[in-house]
């Protein structure tokens, strides 16, 4: 029989780049930790782009009870479910195995290296490192590369005859269900890999014993009147099991479903139109990093179900098996991808292929997964050359060879030209667009998709990322791009929701991001080390107003109304707007318990009321309601303003006399940089800013297309998002005014 022993407790952690011999000698001096664990839970989230990236050790004594064989010939395997980013495993000073890739599981056979004599010490030492290198992905991206043993570690004891455990971290069993929608039947193929002469398979109460040839066995079953895995409506799961005469057994859940994509009508599930509308998720949490518990994963899924999403993009790497299980159980259609991101590395090809092999091998049984993602924004800091194209062709072919049942896709950076040859490699495509936040205006998102769809009507296109940062502390009655207010984020997403609903051909859309997440290279919007595009805060304690916009559009099961602007209490205006999000057809607004107005509509309801003091506001629809308090303020509340310098500049710039014959911050970046003297001033300023922004700035520096877009923007608009102080802006304008055009 198979025995699994969790060994998450009693590890000694050494934060030191030392040899295996030194690690073993100093184990007693280490910090006692339990798994999951990361050494970057604090410094990977505090900004500065200076979190520890190097080598650390996890050391543990294996007890006699843990390693004692219950039957003759029993073998003992080590299972590591997540170690970031690269590891070497030692047992009693001898190197057992190594693994390159921080997001997939791997196993190693310990049997021949164990000392099972009475009283013997068996010391397990795992070197884990997340240092910079040029062979293991990811190396450049807008998120923290946490180091550590951040998922569980197990010992697996199996008989001499057992199912495969080592190759690509395989579960040992593979299920492929092909559904005939007309006949309402499913042909289920079950495969297994083992060192035994025959295997007994069981599916839906039917058993079949088949011979094993060259370590591989295969059987086919037919399920009549198959109950479909039908998304969030009915995510029904079957179980397949495989058994050996030795007593070893493996099993997996699977679903019967049909995925399809149409360039005009979008995504289809089980033969019906099923627009994929959802969010993206990173696997980290405030104060814990990526060392998440099962309860943390469940909490995230509760929030996903609350917002009403039916799809998830699990960015930008393989997530925990427990979370894919939750997606299976909750009917969430998943985009799964590897961390081939931002920067193509000439020496990293084999690592992209090995990480893809592991992703597909370990995750193929999950019915929730619809597509394999080849890369994300890989051209952001890389030229589209033959080496990059060949890498994608190999990945695409590998996915189809390992799993011919699923489509491949990739997320393309918004600066990538639509005639690029890389777009012809995957089966379907998506774009990450940030017009209206980083650059350009909101309408450019609409224009992009309209032009793309008109030019390539035969291609399936999706919207893989879009978002705007918001700090819930910042507010404005006149929100604008770059102010980091909750109000601008909400207006941004209102526009995007209309864009998406008007374009049913978009096969999938994913908000970036459901949760704020760590990006230690960031220092903006009043937070250090965080990307604040989330609809929910990093600690999951606060849902921003934009969260309820999507809940109103997607969640039709839970009646609710939500008053926007609860945190915008002090308002220095005679009349203010009250915005309400609801999935109900009509909303009534009460001010100081007096009915002010009622509206019929969908999703967004807007009211204007006079301000004269403190007011108690209620939004009501049937049995549901929401309330808040706002008050008239004599002056604008400066605590609501992120970039006070930019706000001040807006006020003083028109009043000051600027010589139009000379440069100023109202000129475009491109115009200024064309002049040698003025350009030198701007280059020096941008170099200083880049040094403070880490990887985020590198993506700009290394991308000519993005620089061309920035060249069309005024320096003033760029400064508004930079967080520059007022005196620095004034000084820069004075310098530019001293340079004639």
C-alpha positions as CSV (number, residue, x, y, z in Angstrom):
1,X,0.0,0.0,0.0
2,X,1.1,3.6,-0.6
3,X,1.8,5.7,2.5
4,X,2.2,9.5,2.4
5,X,3.8,11.2,5.4
6,X,3.8,15.0,5.5
7,X,7.1,16.3,6.9
8,X,6.3,20.0,7.1
9,X,7.4,20.4,10.7
10,X,10.8,20.7,12.4
11,X,13.0,22.1,9.7
12,X,16.1,24.1,10.4
13,X,16.5,27.1,8.2
14,X,19.9,28.7,7.4
15,X,20.0,31.9,5.4
16,X,23.5,31.4,4.2
17,X,25.3,30.7,1.0
18,X,27.4,27.8,2.3
19,X,28.5,24.3,1.2
20,X,26.5,21.2,2.0
21,X,29.1,20.2,4.6
22,X,28.9,23.5,6.3
23,X,25.1,23.4,6.2
24,X,25.1,20.0,7.9
25,X,27.6,21.2,10.5
26,X,25.6,24.3,11.3
27,X,22.1,22.8,11.2
28,X,21.6,23.1,14.9
29,X,22.2,26.9,14.7
30,X,19.4,27.4,12.2
31,X,16.0,28.9,12.8
32,X,13.3,26.3,13.4
33,X,10.5,26.8,10.8
34,X,7.5,24.9,9.5
35,X,6.4,24.6,5.9
36,X,5.2,26.3,3.8
37,X,7.9,28.9,4.2
38,X,9.5,31.7,2.3
39,X,12.4,33.9,3.3
40,X,11.0,36.9,1.4
41,X,7.6,37.3,3.2
42,X,8.7,40.7,4.5
43,X,11.6,42.0,2.4
44,X,9.9,40.9,-0.8
45,X,6.9,43.2,-0.1
46,X,8.4,46.4,1.3
47,X,9.8,48.0,-1.9
48,X,13.3,48.9,-2.8
49,X,13.9,46.0,-5.1
50,X,16.4,44.7,-2.6
51,X,14.8,41.5,-1.3
52,X,17.2,38.6,-0.6
53,X,17.9,36.6,-3.7
54,X,20.5,34.0,-3.0
55,X,21.0,30.5,-1.5
56,X,19.4,29.2,1.7
57,X,19.2,25.8,3.4
58,X,16.4,23.7,4.8
59,X,17.6,20.8,7.0
60,X,15.7,18.1,8.7
61,X,16.4,14.8,10.5
62,X,14.2,12.0,9.2
63,X,12.9,10.0,12.1
64,X,13.0,6.2,12.3
65,X,9.2,6.0,12.1
66,X,9.2,8.1,8.9
67,X,11.7,5.9,7.0
68,X,11.0,2.4,8.3
69,X,9.8,0.1,5.6
70,X,6.5,-1.7,6.4
71,X,7.0,-4.4,3.8
72,X,10.1,-5.9,2.1
73,X,11.2,-4.0,-1.0
74,X,9.3,-0.9,-0.1
75,X,10.8,2.3,-1.6
76,X,10.7,5.8,-0.2
77,X,10.4,8.9,-2.3
78,X,10.7,12.6,-1.4
79,X,8.0,14.8,-2.8
80,X,8.6,18.6,-3.0
81,X,5.5,20.4,-4.2
82,X,7.1,23.8,-4.6
83,X,10.6,25.1,-4.1
84,X,11.6,28.5,-5.6
85,X,13.4,28.8,-7.7
86,X,16.1,26.1,-8.0
87,X,17.1,23.3,-5.6
88,X,19.6,20.6,-4.8
89,X,18.6,17.8,-2.5
90,X,21.2,16.0,-0.3
91,X,20.7,13.0,2.0
92,X,23.5,12.2,4.5
93,X,25.8,14.5,2.5
94,X,25.2,12.8,-0.9
95,X,23.5,14.8,-3.7
96,X,20.2,13.0,-4.6
97,X,18.7,15.3,-7.3
98,X,18.3,18.8,-8.5
99,X,15.4,20.8,-9.9
100,X,15.2,24.0,-11.9
101,X,11.8,25.8,-11.7
102,X,10.0,27.2,-8.7
103,X,6.4,26.3,-9.3
104,X,6.1,22.6,-10.1
105,X,6.4,19.5,-8.0
106,X,9.3,17.0,-8.2
107,X,10.2,13.8,-6.5
108,X,13.4,11.8,-5.8
109,X,14.0,8.2,-4.8
110,X,15.7,8.2,-1.4
111,X,15.8,4.4,-0.8
112,X,19.4,3.6,-1.8
113,X,20.7,6.6,0.1
114,X,19.0,5.9,3.5
115,X,20.8,4.4,6.5
116,X,18.2,2.2,8.1
117,X,20.5,0.7,10.7
118,X,19.4,1.1,14.3
119,X,20.2,4.5,15.8
120,X,21.4,5.9,12.5
121,X,20.9,9.6,11.6
122,X,19.4,10.5,8.3
123,X,19.8,14.2,7.5
124,X,17.9,15.7,4.6
125,X,19.3,19.0,3.4
126,X,17.7,21.0,0.6
127,X,19.6,24.0,-0.9
128,X,17.1,26.5,-2.4
129,X,18.0,29.6,-4.3
130,X,16.3,32.4,-6.1
131,X,19.4,34.3,-7.3
132,X,19.6,36.0,-10.6
133,X,20.8,33.8,-13.5
134,X,20.4,33.4,-17.2
135,X,18.9,29.9,-17.5
136,X,15.9,29.6,-15.2
137,X,12.6,31.5,-15.6
138,X,11.4,34.0,-14.4
139,X,14.2,36.6,-14.3
140,X,12.5,39.8,-15.2
141,X,8.9,40.6,-14.4
142,X,6.6,42.8,-12.4
143,X,6.3,40.6,-9.3
144,X,8.5,39.3,-6.5
145,X,10.4,36.1,-7.1
146,X,10.0,34.6,-3.6
147,X,12.5,32.0,-2.4
148,X,11.7,29.1,-0.2
149,X,10.1,25.7,0.4
150,X,6.7,27.4,0.0
151,X,4.5,24.3,-0.5
152,X,4.3,21.0,1.5
153,X,7.0,18.3,1.4
154,X,6.1,14.7,1.8
155,X,7.6,11.2,2.0
156,X,5.9,8.7,-0.2
157,X,6.4,5.0,0.6
158,X,5.4,2.5,-2.2
159,X,5.9,-1.2,-2.9
160,X,8.7,-2.4,-5.2
161,X,6.1,-2.6,-8.0
162,X,4.6,0.9,-8.1
163,X,3.3,3.7,-10.4
164,X,5.8,6.1,-11.8
165,X,6.6,9.0,-9.5
166,X,9.7,10.8,-10.8
167,X,9.3,11.7,-14.5
168,X,8.2,15.3,-14.7
169,X,6.5,15.0,-11.3
170,X,3.8,12.8,-12.9
171,X,0.7,11.7,-10.9
172,X,1.2,8.3,-12.6
173,X,-2.3,8.4,-14.2
174,X,-3.7,10.3,-17.1
175,X,-7.4,10.6,-18.1
176,X,-8.7,11.9,-21.5
177,X,-12.4,12.3,-21.9
178,X,-13.8,12.8,-25.4
179,X,-17.5,13.8,-25.4
180,X,-20.1,13.2,-28.1
181,X,-22.7,15.9,-27.4
182,X,-25.2,14.4,-29.7
183,X,-25.0,10.9,-28.2
184,X,-24.5,12.4,-24.7
185,X,-21.7,9.9,-24.1
186,X,-18.1,10.2,-23.2
187,X,-15.2,8.0,-24.3
188,X,-12.7,8.0,-21.4
189,X,-9.1,6.9,-22.0
190,X,-7.1,6.1,-18.9
191,X,-3.4,5.6,-19.0
192,X,-0.8,4.8,-16.4
193,X,2.9,4.3,-16.1
194,X,4.4,1.6,-13.7
195,X,7.0,-1.2,-13.3
196,X,4.4,-3.9,-13.1
197,X,3.0,-6.5,-15.6
198,X,-0.6,-5.4,-15.5
199,X,-3.0,-2.7,-14.2
200,X,-6.6,-2.7,-13.1
201,X,-8.4,0.5,-14.0
202,X,-11.8,1.6,-12.6
203,X,-14.1,4.3,-14.1
204,X,-17.7,5.0,-13.1
205,X,-18.0,1.6,-11.4
206,X,-16.6,-0.4,-14.3
207,X,-13.2,-2.2,-13.9
208,X,-10.8,-3.5,-16.5
209,X,-7.4,-5.3,-16.1
210,X,-5.0,-4.7,-18.9
211,X,-1.3,-5.7,-19.6
212,X,1.5,-3.2,-19.2
213,X,3.8,-2.8,-22.2
214,X,7.2,-1.0,-21.7
215,X,5.9,0.5,-18.5
216,X,2.7,1.9,-20.0
217,X,-0.9,0.7,-19.8
218,X,-4.1,2.0,-21.4
219,X,-7.8,1.2,-21.2
220,X,-10.9,2.8,-22.8
221,X,-14.3,3.2,-21.1
222,X,-17.6,4.6,-22.4
223,X,-19.9,6.5,-20.1
224,X,-23.4,6.6,-21.5
225,X,-25.6,9.7,-20.5
226,X,-22.4,11.3,-19.2
227,X,-23.0,14.1,-16.7
228,X,-21.0,17.0,-18.0
229,X,-18.6,19.3,-16.2
230,X,-20.6,22.3,-17.1
231,X,-18.7,25.3,-15.7
232,X,-20.1,27.1,-12.7
233,X,-23.6,25.7,-13.3
234,X,-22.7,22.1,-12.7
235,X,-19.0,21.2,-12.3
236,X,-19.5,17.5,-12.0
237,X,-16.4,15.3,-11.4
238,X,-15.8,11.6,-12.0
239,X,-13.0,9.6,-10.5
240,X,-10.6,7.2,-12.3
241,X,-8.4,4.8,-10.3
242,X,-5.5,2.5,-11.2
243,X,-4.4,-0.4,-9.0
244,X,-1.5,-2.9,-9.0
245,X,-1.3,-6.3,-7.5
246,X,1.3,-5.0,-5.2
247,X,-1.2,-2.8,-3.5
248,X,-0.1,0.5,-5.0
249,X,-2.9,2.7,-6.2
250,X,-3.4,6.1,-7.8
251,X,-6.5,8.0,-8.6
252,X,-7.6,11.3,-10.1
253,X,-10.8,13.2,-10.7
254,X,-11.8,14.2,-14.2
255,X,-14.6,15.9,-16.0
256,X,-16.4,15.4,-19.3
257,X,-16.6,18.6,-21.2
258,X,-16.0,20.2,-24.6
259,X,-14.2,23.5,-25.1
260,X,-14.2,25.4,-28.4
261,X,-13.3,28.8,-29.7
262,X,-14.9,30.8,-32.5
263,X,-13.3,34.0,-33.9
264,X,-16.7,35.7,-34.2
265,X,-18.7,34.2,-31.4
266,X,-16.0,33.6,-28.7
267,X,-15.7,30.7,-26.3
268,X,-18.0,27.7,-26.2
269,X,-18.6,25.2,-23.4
270,X,-20.3,21.9,-24.2
271,X,-21.7,23.3,-27.5
272,X,-23.2,26.5,-26.1
273,X,-21.9,30.1,-26.1
274,X,-20.1,30.6,-22.8
275,X,-18.2,34.0,-22.7
276,X,-15.3,33.7,-20.4
277,X,-15.3,36.7,-18.1
278,X,-13.0,36.8,-15.1
279,X,-9.9,37.8,-13.3
280,X,-6.2,36.9,-12.9
281,X,-4.6,35.7,-9.7
282,X,-1.1,35.7,-8.2
283,X,-0.4,33.2,-5.5
284,X,0.8,35.6,-2.7
285,X,-0.6,37.2,0.3
286,X,0.4,40.2,2.5
287,X,2.7,39.1,5.3
288,X,2.9,35.5,4.0
289,X,4.4,35.8,0.5
290,X,3.7,32.7,-1.5
291,X,3.7,30.4,1.5
292,X,-0.1,29.9,1.4
293,X,-2.1,27.4,3.4
294,X,-5.1,25.5,2.0
295,X,-7.3,27.9,4.0
296,X,-5.7,30.8,2.1
297,X,-6.5,29.2,-1.2
298,X,-10.1,28.5,-0.1
299,X,-10.5,32.1,0.9
300,X,-9.3,33.3,-2.5
301,X,-11.8,31.0,-4.2
302,X,-14.6,32.3,-2.0
303,X,-13.8,35.8,-3.3
304,X,-13.7,34.6,-6.9
305,X,-17.1,33.0,-6.5
306,X,-18.5,36.2,-4.9
307,X,-17.4,38.4,-7.8
308,X,-19.1,35.9,-10.1
309,X,-16.1,35.2,-12.4
310,X,-16.3,32.0,-14.5
311,X,-12.7,32.1,-15.6
312,X,-9.2,32.6,-14.0
313,X,-5.9,33.3,-15.6
314,X,-3.5,31.8,-13.1
315,X,-0.5,34.0,-13.7
316,X,2.3,33.6,-14.4
317,X,3.3,30.1,-13.5
318,X,2.0,26.8,-12.3
319,X,-0.1,27.2,-9.2
320,X,-0.7,24.7,-6.3
321,X,-2.5,21.5,-7.1
322,X,-5.0,22.4,-4.3
323,X,-6.0,25.5,-6.2
324,X,-6.5,23.7,-9.5
325,X,-8.7,21.3,-7.5
326,X,-10.7,24.2,-6.2
327,X,-11.2,25.4,-9.8
328,X,-12.4,22.0,-10.8
329,X,-14.8,21.8,-7.9
330,X,-16.2,25.3,-8.6
331,X,-16.4,25.2,-12.3
332,X,-13.9,27.9,-13.0
333,X,-12.3,27.7,-16.5
334,X,-8.6,28.2,-16.2
335,X,-5.8,29.6,-18.3
336,X,-2.6,27.8,-17.1
337,X,0.9,29.1,-18.1
338,X,4.6,28.9,-17.5
339,X,6.8,31.8,-16.3
340,X,8.3,32.5,-19.7
341,X,7.9,36.2,-19.2
342,X,9.2,39.7,-20.3
343,X,12.8,38.7,-21.2
344,X,13.7,35.9,-23.6
345,X,17.0,34.3,-22.5
346,X,19.1,32.6,-25.1
347,X,20.3,30.0,-22.5
348,X,16.8,29.5,-21.1
349,X,15.2,27.4,-23.8
350,X,15.5,24.0,-22.1
351,X,14.0,25.5,-18.9
352,X,10.9,26.7,-20.8
353,X,10.5,23.2,-22.2
354,X,11.0,21.4,-18.9
355,X,8.6,23.8,-17.1
356,X,6.0,23.2,-19.8
357,X,6.4,19.4,-19.6
358,X,5.9,19.6,-15.9
359,X,2.9,21.9,-16.1
360,X,1.1,19.7,-18.7
361,X,2.1,16.4,-17.1
362,X,1.1,17.4,-13.6
363,X,-2.1,19.3,-14.5
364,X,-3.6,17.6,-17.5
365,X,-6.3,15.8,-15.5
366,X,-7.9,19.0,-14.3
367,X,-11.0,19.6,-16.3
368,X,-11.0,23.3,-15.5
369,X,-7.9,23.9,-17.6
370,X,-8.9,25.1,-21.1
371,X,-5.6,26.5,-22.5
372,X,-1.9,26.2,-22.1
373,X,-0.2,29.6,-22.0
374,X,3.2,29.7,-23.9
375,X,4.5,33.1,-22.6
376,X,3.5,36.4,-21.2
377,X,4.7,39.8,-22.6
378,X,7.8,38.1,-23.8
379,X,8.5,40.9,-26.3
380,X,8.4,43.6,-23.6
381,X,12.2,43.4,-23.3
382,X,13.1,41.1,-26.2
383,X,13.3,41.5,-29.9
384,X,11.2,39.2,-32.1
385,X,14.0,37.2,-33.6
386,X,14.4,33.7,-34.9
387,X,15.6,32.3,-31.5
388,X,12.5,33.6,-29.7
389,X,10.2,32.4,-32.5
390,X,11.8,28.9,-32.5
391,X,11.4,28.7,-28.7
392,X,7.7,29.4,-29.1
393,X,7.3,26.9,-31.9
394,X,8.9,24.2,-29.8
395,X,6.7,25.0,-26.8
396,X,3.6,25.0,-29.0
397,X,4.5,21.7,-30.5
398,X,5.3,20.2,-27.1
399,X,1.9,21.2,-25.8
400,X,0.1,19.6,-28.7
401,X,2.2,16.5,-28.5
402,X,1.7,16.0,-24.7
403,X,-2.0,17.1,-24.9
404,X,-3.7,17.3,-28.3
405,X,-7.1,18.1,-26.6
406,X,-6.3,21.6,-25.6
407,X,-5.6,24.9,-27.3
408,X,-2.4,27.0,-26.9
409,X,-2.4,30.7,-26.3
410,X,-0.1,33.6,-25.2
411,X,-0.5,37.0,-23.7
412,X,1.0,39.7,-25.8
413,X,2.3,43.0,-24.6
414,X,0.3,46.0,-25.9
415,X,3.2,47.4,-27.8
416,X,3.5,44.3,-30.0
417,X,2.6,45.0,-33.6
418,X,-0.4,42.9,-34.7
419,X,1.4,41.7,-37.8
420,X,4.2,40.2,-35.8
421,X,5.0,36.6,-36.8
422,X,4.8,35.4,-33.2
423,X,1.0,35.8,-33.3
424,X,0.7,33.0,-35.8
425,X,2.3,30.4,-33.5
426,X,-0.3,29.6,-30.8
427,X,-3.8,28.4,-31.7
428,X,-5.5,31.5,-30.2
429,X,-4.2,34.8,-28.8
430,X,-4.8,37.5,-26.2
431,X,-3.5,41.0,-25.6
432,X,-2.5,42.9,-22.5
433,X,-3.7,46.5,-23.0
434,X,-3.2,49.4,-20.6
435,X,-4.4,52.4,-22.6
436,X,-6.0,54.8,-20.2
437,X,-3.5,53.9,-17.4
438,X,0.1,53.8,-18.4
439,X,-0.3,55.5,-21.7
440,X,-2.9,56.9,-24.1
441,X,-6.7,57.1,-23.5
442,X,-9.4,54.6,-22.7
443,X,-10.9,54.7,-26.2
444,X,-7.7,53.3,-27.6
445,X,-8.6,49.9,-26.1
446,X,-11.8,49.9,-28.1
447,X,-10.0,51.0,-31.3
448,X,-7.3,48.3,-30.9
449,X,-9.8,45.4,-30.8
450,X,-12.0,46.9,-33.5
451,X,-9.0,47.2,-35.8
452,X,-7.6,43.8,-34.9
453,X,-10.9,42.0,-35.4
454,X,-11.4,43.8,-38.8
455,X,-7.9,43.0,-40.0
456,X,-7.9,39.4,-38.7
457,X,-11.5,38.1,-38.7
458,X,-10.3,34.5,-38.8
459,X,-8.3,34.8,-35.5
460,X,-9.6,34.2,-32.0
461,X,-8.6,37.2,-29.8
462,X,-8.9,37.7,-26.1
463,X,-8.2,40.4,-23.5
464,X,-5.7,38.9,-21.1
465,X,-4.8,41.9,-18.9
466,X,-6.2,45.3,-18.2
467,X,-6.3,47.4,-15.1
468,X,-5.5,50.6,-13.2
469,X,-3.8,51.0,-9.8
470,X,-5.9,52.2,-6.9
471,X,-5.0,53.0,-3.3
472,X,-8.3,53.0,-1.2
473,X,-6.9,55.9,0.7
474,X,-7.1,58.2,-2.3
475,X,-10.3,59.9,-3.6
476,X,-11.5,62.6,-6.0
477,X,-14.7,63.9,-7.4
478,X,-12.8,64.6,-10.7
479,X,-10.7,61.4,-11.0
480,X,-8.1,61.2,-13.8
481,X,-5.4,58.8,-15.1
482,X,-2.5,58.5,-12.7
483,X,-4.2,59.8,-9.5
484,X,-4.4,56.3,-7.9
485,X,-7.9,57.1,-6.7
486,X,-10.5,54.4,-6.1
487,X,-12.8,56.5,-8.2
488,X,-10.6,56.5,-11.3
489,X,-10.1,52.7,-11.0
490,X,-13.9,52.3,-10.9
491,X,-14.5,54.6,-13.9
492,X,-11.7,52.8,-15.8
493,X,-13.4,49.5,-15.3
494,X,-16.8,50.8,-16.1
495,X,-15.4,51.7,-19.5
496,X,-13.7,48.3,-19.9
497,X,-16.9,46.4,-18.9
498,X,-18.8,48.3,-21.7
499,X,-16.0,47.5,-24.2
500,X,-16.1,43.8,-23.3
501,X,-19.9,43.5,-23.4
502,X,-20.0,45.1,-26.8
503,X,-17.5,42.6,-28.3
504,X,-18.8,39.0,-27.9
505,X,-15.9,37.8,-30.1
506,X,-13.5,38.2,-27.2
507,X,-12.9,34.6,-26.3
508,X,-11.8,35.4,-22.7
509,X,-11.2,38.6,-20.6
510,X,-9.2,38.7,-17.4
511,X,-9.0,41.7,-15.1
512,X,-5.4,42.4,-13.9
513,X,-5.6,41.6,-11.1
514,X,-8.1,40.3,-8.5
515,X,-5.8,40.9,-5.6
516,X,-3.0,43.5,-5.1
517,X,0.3,41.6,-5.1
518,X,4.0,42.1,-4.3
519,X,6.3,43.7,-6.8
520,X,9.3,44.8,-4.8
521,X,10.6,47.0,-7.6
522,X,7.5,49.3,-7.3
523,X,7.3,52.4,-5.2
524,X,4.2,54.3,-6.3
525,X,0.7,55.2,-5.4
526,X,1.5,55.6,-1.7
527,X,2.6,52.0,-1.3
528,X,6.1,50.4,-1.3
529,X,6.6,47.1,-3.1
530,X,3.0,46.6,-4.3
531,X,1.2,46.5,-7.6
532,X,-2.2,48.0,-6.6
533,X,-4.3,47.0,-9.7
534,X,-6.1,44.5,-7.6
535,X,-9.9,44.8,-7.1
536,X,-9.1,43.5,-3.5
537,X,-6.3,44.6,-1.2
538,X,-3.2,42.5,-0.7
539,X,-4.4,41.3,2.7
540,X,-7.9,40.4,1.3
541,X,-9.5,42.7,3.9
542,X,-11.0,45.3,1.6
543,X,-12.8,45.1,-1.6
544,X,-12.4,48.2,-3.7
545,X,-15.4,49.8,-5.4
546,X,-14.5,48.3,-8.8
547,X,-14.9,44.8,-7.3
548,X,-18.6,45.5,-6.9
549,X,-18.9,46.7,-10.5
550,X,-18.0,43.2,-11.7
551,X,-20.0,41.6,-9.0
552,X,-23.0,43.5,-10.3
553,X,-22.3,42.4,-13.9
554,X,-21.4,38.8,-13.2
555,X,-23.0,37.6,-10.0
556,X,-26.7,37.0,-10.6
557,X,-27.3,34.7,-7.7
558,X,-26.7,37.1,-4.7
559,X,-28.8,40.2,-4.7
560,X,-27.0,43.3,-3.5
561,X,-26.5,47.0,-3.8
562,X,-23.1,48.7,-3.2
563,X,-22.6,52.4,-2.5
564,X,-19.3,53.6,-4.0
565,X,-17.2,56.2,-2.2
566,X,-17.7,54.9,1.4
567,X,-14.1,55.9,2.1
568,X,-14.5,59.3,0.4
569,X,-16.2,61.0,3.4
570,X,-15.1,64.6,3.3
571,X,-16.1,66.3,0.1
572,X,-15.5,70.0,-0.6
573,X,-18.2,70.7,-3.1
574,X,-21.7,72.0,-3.2
575,X,-23.1,69.0,-5.0
576,X,-21.7,65.5,-5.2
577,X,-22.3,62.3,-7.2
578,X,-23.5,59.2,-5.5
579,X,-22.7,56.1,-7.6
580,X,-24.3,52.7,-6.9
581,X,-23.4,49.3,-8.3
582,X,-26.1,46.6,-8.2
583,X,-27.3,43.5,-10.0
584,X,-30.9,44.6,-9.4
585,X,-33.0,46.3,-12.0
586,X,-33.9,49.3,-9.9
587,X,-32.3,51.3,-7.0
588,X,-33.7,54.0,-4.7
589,X,-31.5,56.5,-2.9
590,X,-32.3,57.9,0.5
591,X,-30.6,60.9,2.0
592,X,-31.1,61.3,5.7
593,X,-33.8,58.7,5.5
594,X,-35.7,60.8,2.9
595,X,-36.3,59.2,-0.6
596,X,-34.4,61.4,-3.0
597,X,-34.7,59.5,-6.3
598,X,-35.2,56.1,-7.9
599,X,-33.7,54.7,-11.1
600,X,-34.1,51.7,-13.3
601,X,-31.1,50.4,-15.1
602,X,-28.3,47.8,-15.1
603,X,-25.1,47.6,-13.1
604,X,-24.3,51.3,-12.7
605,X,-26.7,53.9,-11.1
606,X,-25.7,57.6,-10.7
607,X,-27.4,60.2,-8.5
608,X,-26.5,63.8,-7.7
609,X,-27.3,65.3,-4.4
610,X,-26.6,68.7,-2.7
611,X,-24.1,68.8,0.3
612,X,-24.9,71.0,3.3
613,X,-23.4,69.1,6.2
614,X,-23.2,65.5,7.3
615,X,-25.5,63.1,5.5
616,X,-26.6,59.5,6.0
617,X,-26.9,57.9,2.6
618,X,-28.8,54.6,1.8
619,X,-29.2,52.7,-1.4
620,X,-32.1,50.3,-1.4
621,X,-33.4,47.7,-3.8
622,X,-36.1,45.4,-2.5
623,X,-34.7,43.6,0.5
624,X,-31.1,44.6,0.0
625,X,-29.4,47.9,1.0
626,X,-26.1,49.6,1.7
627,X,-25.3,52.8,3.6
628,X,-22.6,55.3,4.3
629,X,-21.9,58.8,5.7
630,X,-20.5,61.7,3.8
631,X,-20.0,65.3,4.9
632,X,-19.4,68.8,3.4
633,X,-15.9,69.9,4.0
634,X,-14.7,73.5,3.9
635,X,-11.5,72.6,2.0
636,X,-10.3,69.6,0.0
637,X,-9.0,66.8,2.3
638,X,-5.4,66.5,1.3
639,X,-5.1,63.0,2.7
640,X,-7.1,61.9,-0.3
641,X,-4.5,63.2,-2.8
642,X,-1.7,60.9,-3.8
643,X,0.5,63.2,-5.8
644,X,0.0,66.6,-4.1
645,X,2.8,68.0,-6.3
646,X,0.9,67.2,-9.5
647,X,-2.3,68.6,-8.0
648,X,-0.4,71.8,-7.2
649,X,1.2,72.0,-10.6
650,X,-2.3,71.7,-12.2
651,X,-3.3,74.8,-10.3
652,X,-0.2,76.9,-10.7
653,X,0.8,76.1,-14.3
654,X,-1.8,78.2,-16.1
655,X,-1.2,81.1,-13.8
656,X,2.5,81.3,-14.4
657,X,3.8,82.9,-17.5
658,X,5.8,80.5,-19.6
659,X,7.7,81.5,-22.7
660,X,6.2,79.5,-25.6
661,X,9.5,79.9,-27.5
662,X,11.1,77.7,-24.9
663,X,10.5,74.2,-23.7
664,X,8.2,73.4,-20.8
665,X,6.6,70.4,-19.1
666,X,3.6,70.8,-21.4
667,X,5.7,69.7,-24.5
668,X,5.7,66.1,-25.5
669,X,8.5,63.8,-24.4
670,X,9.4,63.2,-28.1
671,X,9.7,67.0,-28.8
672,X,11.9,67.6,-25.9
673,X,14.2,64.6,-26.5
674,X,14.8,65.8,-30.1
675,X,16.7,68.8,-28.8
676,X,20.2,67.9,-27.6
677,X,20.3,70.1,-24.5
678,X,16.7,69.5,-23.5
679,X,17.0,65.8,-24.3
680,X,20.0,65.5,-22.0
681,X,18.0,67.0,-19.1
682,X,15.2,64.5,-19.6
683,X,17.6,61.6,-20.0
684,X,19.2,62.4,-16.7
685,X,15.8,62.7,-15.0
686,X,14.6,59.4,-16.4
687,X,17.9,57.6,-15.5
688,X,17.4,58.7,-11.9
689,X,13.8,57.5,-12.0
690,X,14.7,54.2,-13.5
691,X,17.2,53.5,-10.7
692,X,14.3,53.9,-8.2
693,X,11.9,51.7,-10.1
694,X,13.9,48.5,-10.8
695,X,12.4,46.0,-13.2
696,X,9.4,48.2,-13.9
697,X,11.6,50.8,-15.5
698,X,13.7,48.2,-17.4
699,X,10.6,47.2,-19.3
700,X,10.4,50.8,-20.6
701,X,14.1,51.2,-21.3
702,X,14.3,47.9,-23.2
703,X,11.2,48.4,-25.4
704,X,11.4,50.7,-28.4
705,X,7.7,50.5,-29.2
706,X,6.8,51.6,-25.6
707,X,9.2,54.5,-25.9
708,X,7.6,55.6,-29.1
709,X,4.2,55.6,-27.3
710,X,5.6,57.7,-24.4
711,X,7.1,60.1,-26.9
712,X,3.6,61.2,-27.9
713,X,2.7,62.1,-24.3
714,X,3.3,65.4,-22.6
715,X,6.0,65.5,-19.9
716,X,3.2,66.8,-17.5
717,X,1.1,63.7,-18.0
718,X,4.1,61.5,-17.3
719,X,5.0,63.4,-14.2
720,X,1.5,63.0,-12.8
721,X,2.0,59.2,-12.5
722,X,5.7,59.4,-11.4
723,X,5.0,60.8,-7.9
724,X,7.6,63.7,-8.4
725,X,7.4,66.3,-5.7
726,X,6.2,69.8,-6.5
727,X,9.6,71.6,-6.2
728,X,11.2,69.0,-8.5
729,X,8.5,69.6,-11.1
730,X,8.9,73.4,-10.8
731,X,12.7,73.1,-11.1
732,X,12.4,70.9,-14.2
733,X,10.1,73.4,-15.8
734,X,12.4,76.3,-15.0
735,X,15.3,74.4,-16.6
736,X,13.3,73.7,-19.7
737,X,12.2,77.3,-19.9
738,X,15.9,78.2,-20.2
739,X,16.2,76.2,-23.4
740,X,15.0,77.7,-26.6
741,X,13.2,75.4,-29.1
